[in-house]
């Protein structure tokens, strides 16, 4: 692992543990349904870079696309059960292609299929981390995909961009490289605006949300919006990210050589341990809105926790222990944390001094609605 925060591309060569995410549109094509030349190129680069001390984790899409091709499904046949069936059929074929490409370069791989439940449960999350560590320790490249054949609609990763970010945080990676058919983040959609310019560098506290437009094609669920959200989530946790075109020759090697390829997301200060899990692995179950005084205290006071007196509104039906968004009076999220109370009780004690909690709820509870140890702040604001 790196000893200090990366701020420039030239420092990417020092990254030891690297997550490579490849999208469906990039790896599909050819007589087999997959772009085997691309798989071989990635494998060849990894083999060379492994000799230089780098280790890799692959996040791959393509199982549903390949399964639909094998099952000869039409575009109109797109129900959830059929997508799950396609994933079940396509995943073994996808892994066979990855295994053959890696083995031809002297590399071995191991399959991991994950769901949001695997990451949101703290014990299972740690088991995933331990499995990844064991595979890497034995020189095996983890090849990871969402377990789409059993994932429940509405509580999935939605796209492998988020999965790649979650795995990067879980595995404590130094760098995540997002390879797609796009050259990086542009000032506007380059397919619609001929004046759109590639953004080579995004600072940790820079707001570029207006630059991302649209989702992926019919064979993918992501797109630039999803990639941007994932890359900025990683940067906020202290993990560097690069978006680049996988069609660029020797793209992984050249990124690690410090070439200005794609968009480089400069990481902020690192987040560790339980807070890293909170920041990346759990989906919020609700929102707590606070007044300006509470927002200022949480942002600028070391060790400040969220007390009931600063809460103005509660949204969502969450339970004690669930992750919640913490928003300011403008409605913008600036923190996340684990609530000590269910939504109904937070609503009952909002605006009250902590001394009134027992008489209001009828039992002795926590002084804090969200303790600072279970809270992660976003980038500091005004």
C-alpha positions, 0 to 999 in steps of 0.5 A, spaced: 500 500 500 502 507 498 504 511 504 502 517 502 496 520 498 496 520 490 496 527 487 499 527 480 499 522 475 506 520 475 505 517 482 500 512 479 506 507 478 507 506 485 500 503 486 500 496 488 493 493 488 489 495 482 482 494 480 480 494 473 473 495 471 471 493 464 464 494 461 459 490 457 460 494 450 467 494 451 468 486 451 462 484 447 463 482 439 466 477 435 464 470 433 464 468 440 460 474 443 466 476 446 472 481 444 477 475 445 482 480 443 481 485 448 481 480 453 488 477 451 490 485 451 488 486 458 491 479 460 498 481 457 498 487 460 497 484 467 502 479 466 507 484 464 505 489 470 505 483 475 512 482 474 513 489 476 510 488 483 502 490 481 497 486 483 490 486 480 482 485 481 478 484 475 470 487 475 467 484 469 460 485 466 458 481 460 454 475 463 447 477 461 449 479 454 452 473 453 447 469 456 442 472 452 446 471 445 446 463 447 439 463 449 437 467 442 433 472 446 430 477 442 430 485 445 423 484 447 424 478 451 427 482 457 423 480 464 427 480 470 426 472 470 429 472 463 435 477 465 436 472 471 436 466 467 441 469 461 446 471 467 446 464 469 447 461 462 452 467 460 456 467 467 460 460 466 461 462 458 464 469 461 469 466 466 471 461 461 473 466 456 477 470 462 480 464 464 483 462 458 485 469 456 489 469 463 492 462 463 495 463 456 499 469 459 501 464 465 496 467 470 490 464 474 483 467 476 478 465 481 471 467 480 467 471 485 459 473 485 457 478 489 450 481 491 449 488 495 447 483 501 454 481 501 457 488 502 451 491 507 452 485 512 458 487 516 460 480 517 459 478 510 463 484 508 469 482 512 469 475 509 469 478 502 475 482 504 478 476 507 477 471 500 480 477 496 486 477 500 487 470 500 486 469 493 491 475 492 496 472 497 496 466 492 497 469 486 490 468 483 486 474 480 479 475 483 474 476 477 468 479 480 461 480 477 454 481 480 450 475 482 445 477 477 442 470 477 439 471 484 439 479 485 433 482 487 430 488 482 431 494 486 436 492 491 442 491 486 448 495 485 445 497 479 451 497 475 458 494 475 461 501 476 458 501 483 460 494 484 467 496 482 468 502 487 465 498 493 470 492 491 476 497 491 474 500 498 473 493 501 480 490 498 483 497 500 486 498 493 490 504 491 487 505 484 481 503 480 481 504 473 474 504 469 475 502 462 469 503 457 468 505 450 469 512 452 475 516 452 474 519 459 469 525 462 468 530 457 465 537 459 459 535 455 456 529 451 461 528 445 456 525 441 452 531 442 456 537 442 462 537 438 465 542 442 466 538 448 473 537 451 476 531 455 477 533 462 484 530 464 484 531 472 478 532 477 480 535 484 478 531 490 473 537 492 471 539 484 464 538 482 463 536 475 456 532 476 454 537 470 458 534 465 455 527 466 449 525 461 445 519 460 446 511 461 449 506 457 446 502 451 441 497 451 446 491 453 449 495 459 446 498 465 451 504 467 454 510 463 458 516 464 453 518 470 454 512 474 462 512 472 462 519 475 459 517 481 463 511 483 469 515 481 468 521 486 465 516 491 472 513 491 476 519 491 472 521 497 475 515 500 482 516 498 482 512 493 485 514 486 481 513 480 482 513 472 476 513 467 479 511 460 478 508 453 479 500 453 480 501 446 487 505 447 493 501 446 496 498 452 492 503 456 493 500 463 501 500 462 500 507 459 496 509 465 501 506 470 507 510 466 503 516 468 501 518 461 495 523 460 490 518 458 483 519 460 480 523 466 484 522 473 480 523 479 485 526 485 483 522 491 482 526 498 484 524 505 483 516 506 478 513 510 479 507 514 476 501 517 468 501 519 468 508 516 470 505 509 464 500 509 459 506 511 462 510 506 461 505 500 458 498 502 451 500 504 445 503 501 442 509 505 435 507 508 432 514 509 434 521 510 435 526 516 435 533 515 438 538 520 439 545 521 445 550 519 448 550 526 448 542 526 451 542 519 456 547 521 458 543 528 458 536 524 463 539 519 467 543 523 468 540 530 472 534 531 468 529 534 461 532 534 456 527 533 449 528 531 444 530 537 436 530 536 436 538 538 439 539 531 434 535 527 428 538 523 426 533 518 426 525 518 424 521 511 424 514 510 422 508 514 429 506 517 431 501 523 436 502 528 443 501 525 441 502 518 445 507 514 442 514 513 443 520 509 444 527 513 442 533 509 443 540 511 437 545 510 438 546 503 437 538 502 444 537 500 447 531 503 453 532 507 454 526 511 452 519 512 452 515 518 448 509 522 442 511 526 442 509 533 434 510 533 428 507 528 425 513 524 419 513 528 423 515 534 428 520 531 421 523 529 419 523 536 425 526 539 427 531 533 429 538 536 429 536 543 435 536 548 438 529 549 435 530 557 428 529 554 429 523 550 427 518 556 421 521 558 419 522 550 421 515 548 419 512 555 426 508 555 433 510 556 437 511 549 443 514 546 445 521 547 446 521 539 442 520 534 448 518 530 455 517 533 461 520 530 464 514 530 459 511 525 459 517 521 462 519 514 463 526 512 463 529 505 468 534 502 468 540 507 463 546 505 462 553 507 
